[in-house]
Amino acid sequence: MATAKSITTDRHLLYPSPRNRHRTVFMHEVFLPYPYMLIDLESYNFKGHYSLFAACRLSDRKMGQLVTLELPEDEVKFKAEFVPD
């Protein structure tokens, strides 16, 4: 049943966050190897759309989270401001 709600890409097996406004996998991606960390994407005040997924990286089966962003400047902003707990 859970696989029906998953999204498989060339690099990841994704499970959308229930808090996502968009279930879209956007072009700009940041994989975070922190599967249990709470990430509040709204607090970053991005200019474009964004989404968050629980993720399994297929190349090494590493679990984590995938942030996908519509705009490249939002990716740069996220990478600059993100600090793991």
NUKOL-170136 format. One line per 10 residues: number of its first residue (from 0); their letters; for each residue x, y, z of N, C-alpha, C. Coordinates in Angstrom, 3 decimals, m for minus. Each point is the difference from the previous one (the first is absolute). Layout:
<nodes>
NUM> a> X Y Z X Y Z X Y Z; ...
</nodes>
This chain:
<nodes>
0> mataksittd> 0.816 m1.197 0.000 m0.816 1.197 0.000 0.860 1.261 0.000; 1.091 0.014 0.772 0.848 1.186 0.069 0.674 0.301 m1.329; 0.299 m1.027 m0.794 0.666 0.241 m1.266 m0.908 0.722 m0.982; m1.302 m0.081 0.165 m0.918 0.708 m0.886 0.120 1.512 0.170; 0.454 0.454 1.150 0.143 1.423 0.257 1.439 0.474 m0.183; 0.883 m0.875 m0.375 1.395 0.386 m0.190 0.229 0.469 m1.433; 1.105 0.708 m0.170 0.425 0.487 m1.306 1.411 m0.526 m0.227; 0.239 m0.630 m1.129 1.332 m0.494 m0.312 0.580 0.825 m1.138; 1.199 0.538 0.229 0.724 0.732 m1.032 1.237 m0.822 m0.360; 0.846 0.519 m0.850 1.230 m0.705 m0.365 0.947 m0.158 1.183
10> rhllypsprn> m0.079 0.917 0.957 0.952 m0.005 1.122 m0.596 m0.286 1.366; m1.326 0.148 0.154 m0.590 m0.093 1.334 m1.345 m0.728 m0.012; m0.310 m0.605 1.137 m1.345 m0.467 0.314 m0.524 1.004 1.012; m1.103 0.655 m0.323 m0.486 1.132 0.789 m1.373 m0.251 0.596; m0.192 0.533 1.191 m1.295 m0.021 0.678 m0.338 1.437 0.373; m1.035 0.581 m0.611 m0.326 1.415 0.238 m0.371 0.283 1.446; 0.413 1.155 0.468 m0.400 0.460 1.316 m1.475 0.391 m0.054; m0.770 m0.329 1.013 m1.407 0.410 0.015 m0.162 1.519 0.097; 1.058 0.710 0.348 m0.061 1.464 0.106 0.276 0.696 m1.330; 0.377 m0.745 m1.030 0.291 0.608 m1.294 m1.219 0.677 m0.595
20> rhrtvfmhev> 0.203 1.189 m0.522 m1.048 0.664 m0.785 0.012 m0.533 m1.426; 1.178 m0.434 m0.439 0.181 m0.526 m1.350 0.621 m1.387 0.110; m0.532 m0.948 m0.747 0.546 m1.357 0.013 0.981 m0.181 m1.158; 0.483 1.087 m0.532 0.877 0.007 m1.156 1.455 m0.177 0.421; 0.748 m0.756 m0.796 1.442 m0.081 0.187 0.592 1.065 m0.907; 0.468 1.091 0.601 0.529 1.120 m0.774 1.435 m0.276 m0.448; 0.475 0.798 m0.933 1.282 m0.223 m0.662 1.210 0.061 0.935; m0.001 0.890 0.949 1.156 0.202 0.880 m0.204 m0.813 1.277; 0.942 m0.894 0.260 m0.140 m0.952 1.101 1.169 0.093 0.970; m0.309 m0.166 1.280 1.027 m0.076 1.042 m0.330 m1.219 0.860
30> flpypymlid> 0.880 m1.005 m0.023 m0.177 m1.190 0.834 0.642 0.257 1.354; m0.744 m0.287 1.057 0.480 0.184 1.371 0.009 m1.361 0.698; 1.144 m0.442 0.503 0.078 m1.323 0.631 m0.502 m0.004 1.446; m1.091 0.692 0.235 m0.588 0.107 1.343 m1.464 m0.430 m0.084; m0.270 m1.310 0.092 m1.370 m0.459 m0.215 m1.009 0.445 1.056; 0.449 0.351 1.191 m0.928 0.331 1.083 m0.020 1.474 0.375; 0.758 0.821 m0.676 0.071 1.423 0.327 m1.251 0.731 m0.489; m0.521 0.881 0.826 m1.123 0.834 m0.413 0.534 1.179 m0.802; m0.523 0.169 m1.199 0.447 1.074 m0.889 m1.208 0.867 m0.334; 0.017 1.238 0.446 m1.096 0.941 m0.240 0.341 0.859 m1.215
40> lesynfkghy> m0.406 m0.443 m1.175 0.347 0.706 m1.232 m0.681 1.362 m0.099; m1.147 0.170 0.627 m0.696 1.295 m0.063 0.826 1.112 0.637; 0.819 m0.326 0.969 0.794 1.025 0.691 1.120 0.570 m0.878; 0.288 m0.641 m1.129 1.044 0.503 m0.893 m0.507 1.104 m0.936; m1.304 0.188 m0.064 m0.599 1.039 m0.847 0.519 m0.037 m1.437; m0.107 m1.167 m0.611 0.447 m0.167 m1.385 m0.870 0.812 m0.949; 0.565 0.383 m1.130 m0.735 0.742 m1.023 m0.880 m0.924 m0.832; 0.447 m1.231 m0.228 m0.738 m0.953 m0.827 m0.622 m1.110 0.825; m0.509 m0.997 m0.697 m0.617 m1.153 0.652 1.078 m0.954 0.505; m0.371 m0.835 0.950 0.924 m0.960 0.590 m0.785 m1.189 0.514
50> slfaacrlsd> 0.681 m1.107 0.218 m0.630 m1.177 0.583 1.049 m0.795 0.774; m0.473 m0.808 0.928 0.864 m0.803 0.861 m0.455 m1.446 m0.073; 0.964 m0.908 m0.072 m0.303 m1.423 m0.095 0.893 m0.781 0.945; m0.546 m1.050 0.612 0.851 m1.017 0.606 0.602 m0.731 m1.194; 1.299 m0.316 0.068 0.659 m0.510 m1.193 0.938 m1.150 0.303; 0.093 m0.890 m0.975 1.003 m1.048 m0.008 0.822 0.222 m1.265; 1.289 0.316 0.172 0.877 0.195 m1.150 0.318 m1.374 m0.574; m0.353 m0.236 m1.251 0.105 m1.320 m0.593 1.440 m0.466 m0.205; 0.939 0.902 m0.187 1.385 m0.398 m0.265 0.639 m0.744 1.173; m0.353 0.384 1.231 0.597 m0.643 1.173 m1.032 m0.379 1.072
60> rkmgqlvtle> m1.277 0.162 m0.333 m1.119 m0.320 0.910 0.055 0.824 1.294; 0.623 1.171 m0.048 0.076 0.909 1.144 m1.351 0.664 0.203; m0.500 m0.006 1.230 m1.263 0.645 0.329 0.261 1.450 0.395; m0.957 0.855 m0.304 0.109 1.402 0.345 m1.238 0.750 m0.443; 0.192 1.265 m0.332 m1.089 0.833 m0.488 0.487 0.723 m1.249; m0.925 0.268 m0.893 0.329 0.707 m1.231 m0.843 1.266 m0.062; 0.683 1.130 m0.075 m0.651 1.285 m0.198 0.079 0.287 m1.490; m1.134 0.286 m0.631 0.026 0.369 m1.414 m0.534 1.419 m0.125; 0.657 0.763 m0.858 m0.296 1.426 m0.115 m0.194 0.375 m1.468; m0.902 0.914 m0.234 m0.315 0.447 m1.348 1.089 0.916 m0.564
70> lpedevkfka> 0.568 0.867 0.826 0.940 1.020 m0.471 1.428 m0.277 0.475; 0.997 0.241 m0.864 1.387 m0.239 0.410 0.458 0.907 1.141; m0.515 1.225 0.059 0.405 0.887 1.103 m0.526 m0.497 1.348; m1.130 m0.705 m0.007 m0.501 m0.589 1.242 0.883 m1.159 0.450; 0.556 m0.748 m0.951 0.935 m1.072 0.344 1.252 0.580 0.657; 0.518 1.063 m0.566 1.187 0.661 0.564 m0.306 0.511 1.414; m1.153 0.620 0.165 m0.408 0.529 1.306 m0.124 m1.126 1.027; m0.642 m1.101 m0.391 m0.175 m1.111 0.926 1.353 m0.575 0.437; 0.882 m0.226 m0.974 1.316 m0.558 0.331 0.798 0.932 0.913; m0.164 1.305 m0.167 0.723 0.961 0.821 m0.561 0.091 1.417
80> efvpd> m1.318 m0.145 0.146 m0.637 0.220 1.299 m0.265 m1.277 0.792; 0.003 m1.148 m0.645 m0.323 m1.250 0.696 1.116 m0.388 0.960; m0.389 m0.266 1.240 0.933 m0.467 1.012 m0.633 m1.227 0.663; 0.640 m1.176 m0.103 m0.586 m1.181 0.647 0.043 0.128 1.522; m0.977 m0.606 0.647 m0.058 0.024 1.470 1.148 m0.765 0.607
</nodes>
